Amino acid sequence: MSLFGEVQNPRGRDSDELASMIKRFVRPAVLLLATLLALLVFFNYVASVTRIGAGYVGIEVLLSGSQRGPSEIPIKTGWVFYSPLRSQIIEFPTYIQTVKWTHDLSEGRPLNEEMSYNSKEGMEIYSDVSLSYAIDPKMVPDFYLKYRVSDLSTFTHGFLRDVVRNSLNEVASTYSIEEIYGEHKAEFLHKVEALIQTKLTPVGVGIQQFGFIGAPRVPDVISAAITGKAQAIQNAERAQNELAQTQAEAAKKIAEADGDAKSEVARAQGEAEANRIRQASITPQLLELRRLENQRALIDRWNGQLPQVESGSGNGLMLQLPKPQ
């Protein structure tokens, strides 16, 4: 008992305040949590949104209803709203994909993925191959309907690799190992690429580039034989070029000698013609004129002295004339 009546328990008052505070904060928290769960369920199973990035195309795959399957109209870049309960959105890259199948573990995937095929002679050839391709955005639904893959690597290292290997074998069966290894390599690769493209066109796959990485690998014996033959051809070509050069030099010398001979003949003919003209122009009057001119020249040059020796008249005697004083 108390002097002033009933005494109240302070702990009970604190408990009531705590309970009231809990009710005041817990109820909104529970409501918020329930709302978040409801939104989570709604956006995961009733409605959802995703974004198709640049360089990608999406397709909507219907999971229920009479029209189940991929939609015929591809989804372009941008935001997409859909119902996960009713459909699924699958993205496919439309930019160029490049794959390398090599025996080098540091290039491409860490596996020996070199291509092997047989030539016309049945010889086995090994090659490292590089291939680039892209999917036509308009053909993405057909591509998905054909291969049922959402990851392009599955298509690349599965179906596409088989197509490339089979195409190499089909074309190589019409070429000799020397042609594939040598001067017909570019033609061979062009035909293989065309065959691959023919097989992939119906599903919208376009081949952008196809080729060998490095030279094809053949057995050492075959490689040595091909190298020896190539060397022999080079030597023969060099010898032929040297022969042609020698023949050209000989022809030049013959032409020069022929020219010199013709020049000498022409010069001789000119001198003969000059002599003929001179002989034709000599007359008795011209000879007399030349004799008189010569005598005149001797007279002009005489210094007035008589000759020291004079021949006798007809007897062959030589007389010594007296010297002038």
KETIDO-378238 format. One record per residue (C-alpha): residue in one letter; x, y, z. Coordinates in steps of 0.02 Angstrom, whole numbers, plus 50000, padded with zeros to 5 digits. Each point is the difference from the previous one (the first is absolute). Example, Ala and Ser with C-alpha at 12.3 -4.5 7.8 and 13.67 -1.06 7.14 Angstrom:
A506154977550390
S500695017249967
END
This chain:
M500005000050000
S500505018049976
L499625015650093
F499215007349844
G499124985049934
E500484987049870
V501815000449939
Q500224997649810
N501384988849931
P501245010449897
R500574984649904
G498254997149933
R499935017749933
D501654997649909
S499404983649926
D498445008249933
E501025013949920
L501204987349921
A498564989749932
S499215015549929
M501665005249920
I500224982749924
K498265000549928
R500345017349931
F501614994849907
V499754981549963
R498355001749911
P500695012249865
A501564989249982
V498964984449972
L498915009449878
L501535006349906
L500754982649996
A498404992749936
T499915013449867
L501784996549945
L499664981449991
A498445003349900
L500965011149878
L501394987349989
V498774986349958
F499105011349878
F501555005449904
N500764982549999
Y498474989849958
V498665011949939
A500915014449914
S501845003849969
V501095011949902
T501674997449913
R501105009949882
I500664994449830
G501735007649979
A500785007249843
G500654986449885
Y498714987650061
V498284994249945
G498734991950114
I498644987449965
E498504996450109
V499674981650028
L498194996850052
L499894986850136
S498114998050007
G498485001649890
S499644993649826
Q501435010149922
R501394992450103
G501745002049926
P501125014349939
S499175015549933
E500255003349815
I500415018450030
P501705003450082
I500135012850139
K501145014649964
T501125009950117
G499125007950149
W498924996150153
V498824985249991
F498544996050118
Y499414982050008
S499204987450116
P501194986450063
L498494988850029
R499545001249816
S501635002849903
Q501895000550003
I501185012749920
I501604993349919
E501375011649935
F501104996049850
P501525010449948
T499935006349822
Y501765007049994
I501404990149916
Q500584984450092
T501774993649971
V500604982650043
K501714992049982
W500254981249996
T501864996550021
H501214987550074
D500775014050104
L499334999250178
S500345018550025
E498915005549854
G498134997950002
R499424987350129
P501324990250099
L499704984649893
N500744992449845
E498635004749876
E500964999049836
M499024994649846
S500464983949909
Y499444995449824
N500564989149855
S500655005149829
K499594991949833
E501414987550028
G499304995550171
M501415008850092
E499515007550169
I500275018650021
Y499905010250160
S499595018550004
D499685013950125
V498425009149948
S499255017150035
L498165003849966
S498945015650025
Y498115000249984
A498475010250048
I498144996250017
D498745009949899
P498885008750129
K498454996149897
M500434981550000
V500294998150188
P498304991450031
D500374987349862
F501754997450071
Y499294996550174
L498644988749930
K501334990249904
Y501334997850135
R499085003150165
V501535007950080
S500095015950102
D501914999850012
L500915002749834
S501554990950059
T498994983949998
F499565003249818
T501765005849955
H500964985250070
G498664987449957
F499005001449840
L501075013649918
R501624990450029
D499244984549921
V499455010249848
V501755007149978
R500854983050017
N498804991649878
S500205014049874
L501894998850010
N499924981449964
E498765002049855
V501065013049910
A501694992150044
S499474983849918
T500115009049832
Y501735007550029
S501724992150010
I501055002950155
E501225010249896
E498615011649939
I499325002950175
Y501755003050068
G500565010749853
E499365012049870
H498174994450003
K499785003050187
A499025016349978
E498824991849875
F499764985250116
L499565011350149
H498795010149894
K499054984349951
V499934993750180
E499335016850060
A498675000149862
L499454982450050
I499875004750184
Q498985015349955
T498824989549894
K499654988550147
L499705014350124
T499025012449894
P498294992050038
V500205003950186
G500645017849978
V501844997450038
G501185010249891
I501844995449983
Q501095015650011
Q501724992049990
F500764982749984
G501814994949984
F501514990450062
I501075005950144
G501744996349935
A500384986549871
P499124983149995
R500984986150084
V500404984349901
P501134984950036
D501855004350000
V500364989049848
I498675008849898
S500585017150059
A501794996149949
A499444993849829
I498955015649969
T501435011250055
G501234990649887
K498855001449851
A499755018650030
Q501895002250010
A500244990349838
I498715010949913
Q500885015650062
N501684993649938
A499254995749830
E499225017149987
R501635008350047
A500954989749870
Q498695004449869
N500175018350043
E501894998949986
L499854991249831
A498805013349938
Q501215013450057
T501464991349912
Q498994998349840
A499515018150010
E501825005450022
A500544988949854
A498635007149891
K500575017450049
K501794996349951
I499444992349833
A498955015249967
E501475011450041
A501184990049886
D498715000049861
G499815018650021
D501895002749994
A500144989249843
K498615009349914
S500835016250050
E501664994549925
V499134994549840
A499115016549989
R501635009450029
A500924989749868
Q498585002549879
G500105018650032
E501885000649968
A499814989749841
E498655011549938
A501105015150040
N501464992349904
R498874996249854
I499415017849996
R501795006350010
Q500574988649859
A498545005349894
S500455018250026
I501874998249947
T500325006349822
P501625004149900
Q499655018450020
L499844997750191
L501644990350006
E500905013649900
L499285013250113
R500614990550154
R501754998349920
L500115018549965
E499415004150174
N501354988850074
Q501355008249891
R499395017050050
A500114995050182
L501814994149974
I500485016249915
D499225010050141
R501034990350125
W501715001249902
N501315010550089
G501035003949844
Q501364987050027
L500444987849862
P500074981350040
Q501704993250054
V499814984349897
E499284998749827
S499804984749895
G500774998449831
S498964999649846
G499544982149973
N501624992050058
G499624997750183
L501495010450057
M499915011450148
L500985016649986
Q500585009850149
L499605018249966
P501175013650064
K499455009050153
P499605018249975
Q501335012150069
END
